[in-house]
Amino acid sequence: MPQLDVHTNPGATKGGYPYLLVLQSSLFRTGERWVVIPMAPAARFPVHDARLTPSFDVDGAPHVLVTMGITNIPRERLGAVVGNLGGESERIIDAVNWMMNCGWS
């Protein structure tokens, strides 16, 4: 489980959020639950704050990181890996930072 892997979402919310981004560090890969952020097709968010909900191409289509939807799920509930957004780590960390520290000031 590399950090920032993008997995398919096989759960009940897959219609709205087809992908889940693994946020937690690989240091915690043995944990039973993993921290993830859902990703939704960008068309669902035609107007969005790029600081909080940046857009990334996943499987050839734009998807928005739904940062406010951060959650944790049992690791066995993650679907197949479809990519890794490690090259976008700064934008992802900035979105989480904005949610936690800046967005409410």
N, C-alpha and C positions, 0 to 999 in steps of 0.2 A: 504494500500500500504506500506508494510514494505520495507525499503531500502534493496537493493540487491535481491529482488524478480526477478525471471526469468519468463517472459511471452512469450507466443507464439506471433509471428508476423503475424497478419492477412493481412498486407498491401501488396502492389505490390512488395516489395523486399523480401518477405518470401522465395522465391526459393533459394536465396543466403544467406539470414540471417534469419533463421527460429525462432530465439529467440531474445528477447530484455531484457537487464538487467537494472532494475531501479536503477539509481545511486543516485538520490537526497535523502536527508533526509526525513524521515516520517513527520518532522515538516512542510513540504510544501505540504502535501497530498491534501490540498484543492485547490491547484493551478489548472488552466485549462490545463496547459502543464507540462509534466514530462520529466526530463532529463534521457535519456537512452543511452546505448551502445549496438550496435548490436553484435550478436554472430553468427559465421559461423562454419560449420562443419570443423573440424581440417584438413580434407583431402584437403581442398581448400588452406591451408597454410602449405605445407609440410616442408618448411623452414621458421621459424619465430623467432623473438626476444622474448623470454619468459618474458623479463622485460616489454615490451610494449604490447604484445599480449599473455598473459598467457592462458593456456588451462584448461578447466574444464569439468567434465562429466555432461551432461544435458540429462535427459531422457535416460540414459544408453549409451550415445555415447559422444566421446570427441568433444568439441566445443571451438573455439578460441574467446577470447574477442577482438573485433575489435576496440580498444581504439581510434584510429584516426577517427572513424566514429561517435564519440559522437554527439548527437543531442537532440532535444526535440520534442515531439509529443503531440497532444491532448490526454488526459488520456483515453478518450473513444475509442481510436484506439489501445489500448493494448488488446491482447488476454488473454486467460486463464493463470493463474499462474501454472507453472509446477515444481517449486522448489524455493529454496532460497539459495544463496551463502554467507550468513552471516558468516559462518565458514571460508570463504576464503577472508574476508574483507581486510586483510593486503595485500594480493597479488593484489587485485583489486585496492586499493588505491595507492599502489606502482606503478602500471601501469599508472594510471592517473597522479601521481606525475612525473613519468619519462617523460611522454609526455609533461607536462607543464613546468617542471623545469630543467630536466637533459639531455634530449635527444638532445638538441640543443647547449649545451655548448662545 
